[in-house]
């Protein structure tokens, strides 16, 4: 019988105390993952992985060390604790290191309300293969699609338990179900590739294989006969598939790790406008059936809904205990961690205010410019916000899509780009980042 995760974390803490740690916390994660790939109507690859990982973080005074292992034997647990304490004694002092105070800890949460775990039985590999085969067939059925590069179906289940010497103990289970398809259109040097996919906590919420395969094929077709756009200054519409990257840059700039290092173009922007008036960015780690939901953070603190940007004005940083102490503030309950690493600030579910216009409306009103559907590479200066990325997508002329474009670079400054965003109303609300298509009225394009 598998060891209980709370038993493992308890054993790690007990071993840490015996080894001489002043305080410690421990994490145990047990997971199962099944993936099936189909190609040309036949099974190409099937994998199943089961693992249990354990991690221990110890404090000796203001010195800290983290160790991890995938062996859960009693001998390994003892060796981990002894090694961690020895490492901590040699580590430099960190004035901001330490566990949460007991009165900061989360003491109750409602896992049923979060709906992180699908009680349906684990799907048989044959079911996963059938889903992938249906997605592939739908992609191939699109006229002009020459082949499907891959069609994959995945199921995973994970259990997590966190325990600390300050009295915190908590855990939860999570499931995931994903389906994807990558289609190729055209022949020879004129081939183009695109994809579609879906990932959900509950199998019942997953989009159909037919829709995913068909979308992948149609998107690949739309990229055929691409050419470079003209060089100049044009409006750029970031499709909903890629628009969340812009908000990701904002979130990175307000992350406590960036702010404390001074490596953020928003390091002096607290209380200033970072988005257009009327636009807000809300974090909600308690949204049901959503990948970014958490009952508590990686340091045992409660997670709560908070306003990151309100009416365009920046309201707060994203902090764990260490970065909060450096800034003289309180943690926002945003610590994330793994078994082999200590906590660091990260965002949970975020939602950007959507607009009233549709994506088609923005295309019509933008006149002549670029609709970006994919990006590669990046040159982004975190200190200044200077932004440059390779892009591909569709060219818009007089408010209508005319042809595919590729091999171009889009450039601007993130501070200016974010403050001038025009949102559409097409965000997918089940995603962890609910961000609609976003129009930037003016960017520099380098093409032909």
WODAQUI-V636049 format. One line per field, one symbol per residue. ss: DSSP state (H for helix, E for strand, C for the rest). phi: phi as a letter, one per 30 degrees, with the letter a starting at -180 (. if undefined). burial: # if it has 16 or more other C-alpha atoms within 10 Angstrom, else .. A space follows every 10 residues. Layout:
ss: ???
phi: ???
burial: ???
This chain:
ss: CCCCHHHHHH HHHHHHHHHC CCEEEEEEEE EEEEEEEEEC CEEEEEEEEE EEEEEEEEEE CCEEEEEEEC CCCHHHHHHH HHHHHHHHHH CCCCCCCCCC CHHHECCCCC HHHHCCCCCC CCCCHHHHHH HHHHHHHHHH CCCCEEEEEE EEEEEEEEEE EEEECCCCEE EEEEEEEEEE EEEEECCHHH CEEEEEEEEE CCHHHCCCHH HHHHHHHHHH HHCCCCECCC CEEEEEEECH HHHHHHHHHH HHHCEHHHHH HCCCCCCCCC CCECCCCCCC EEECCCCCCC CCCCCECCCC EECCCEEEEE CCEECCCECC HHHHHHHCCC CCCCEEEECC EEEEECCCCE EECCCCECHH HHHHHHCCEE EEEEEEEEEE CCCCCEEEEE EEEEEEECCE EEEEEEEEEE EEEHHHHHHC EEEECCCCCC CCEECCCEEE EEEEEECC
phi: .ddddddddd dddddddddj ddaabbbbbc bbbbbbcbbh ibdcabbbbb abcbbbccbb iccbbbbbac ccddddedde dddddddddc dddbdcdkdd dedcddcaac ddddhdbddd eeddeddddd dddddddddd dddjddacda bbbbbbbbcb bbbbddjdaa aacbcbbbbb bccbcibhdc dbbabaabbb dceddddddd dddddddddd ddcdhdbddd dlcbdbcdee dbdddddddd dddcdedddd dicbdcdcce icdbbdejcb bccbdcddhb dddbdacdci ddcbdbcdbb hicdcadcbc ddddddcibc ecicdcabdc bddadaccdb bcedccdddd ddddddiclc cdcabbhabb dddcidbabd bblbdcbhib dcadbahbbc bacedddddb dbddbcdddd ddccbdebcc ebbcccbd
burial: ....##.### #######.## ########## #########. .....#.... .######### #########. .#....##.# #########. ......#### ...###.... #..#####.. ....#..### ########## ##.####### ########## ######.### ########## ######.... ########## ###.....## ########## ####.####. ...####### ####.##.## ########## ..#####... ..####..## ########## ########## #####..### ########## ####.#.... ######.### .######### #####..##. .###.#.### #####....# .#..###### #######.## #.######## ########## #######..# ########## #######.
